Amino acid sequence: MAIRGRLMKKIKALPEDRLKEVADFIELMESKEKGQSDLAEYGMQDYLPQLSVYEELLAAGKIRWK
């Protein structure tokens, strides 16, 4: 089965409350395709670089989850 068909089948099987998450993810992908970021719209353009630094510190063992 083609990927589109598999995805549609899975989406149809999701409970209604989970469909919002799927829609949000699709909208995020669409905005990235346009070269825009939903985060930048809300004044959070620095969020992703900060998150990347945080992930690097975690990976290096310099910080830990509590």
C-alpha positions in Angstrom: 0.0 0.0 0.0 1.3 3.5 -0.9 2.4 5.7 2.0 -0.5 8.1 1.5 -3.0 5.2 1.8 -1.3 3.9 5.0 -1.3 7.3 6.5 -4.9 8.0 5.7 -5.8 4.6 7.3 -3.9 5.5 10.5 -5.4 9.0 10.6 -8.9 7.6 10.3 -8.3 5.2 13.2 -7.1 8.0 15.6 -9.4 9.3 18.3 -10.8 12.7 17.7 -8.6 14.4 20.3 -5.4 13.2 18.7 -6.3 14.7 15.3 -5.4 18.2 16.5 -1.8 17.0 17.1 -1.6 15.6 13.6 -3.0 18.8 12.1 -0.5 20.9 14.1 2.4 18.7 12.8 1.2 19.0 9.2 0.9 22.8 9.6 4.5 23.0 11.0 5.8 21.0 8.1 4.0 23.3 5.7 5.5 26.4 7.3 9.0 24.9 7.2 8.5 24.2 3.5 7.7 27.9 3.0 10.9 28.8 4.8 9.0 30.2 7.8 8.8 29.1 11.4 5.7 29.1 13.5 7.9 29.9 16.5 9.2 33.1 14.9 5.6 34.3 14.6 5.3 34.3 18.3 8.7 36.0 19.0 10.4 32.7 19.8 13.0 32.7 17.0 15.7 32.1 19.6 14.1 29.0 21.0 15.4 26.4 18.5 19.1 27.5 18.8 18.8 27.4 22.6 17.2 24.0 22.4 20.1 22.7 20.3 22.6 23.9 22.8 20.7 22.3 25.6 20.6 19.0 23.7 24.3 19.1 23.1 24.9 19.7 26.8 22.7 16.7 27.6 24.5 14.5 25.1 27.9 15.5 26.4 26.8 14.6 29.9 27.4 18.2 31.2 23.8 18.4 32.5 21.3 15.7 33.5 17.5 15.4 33.7 16.2 15.4 37.3 
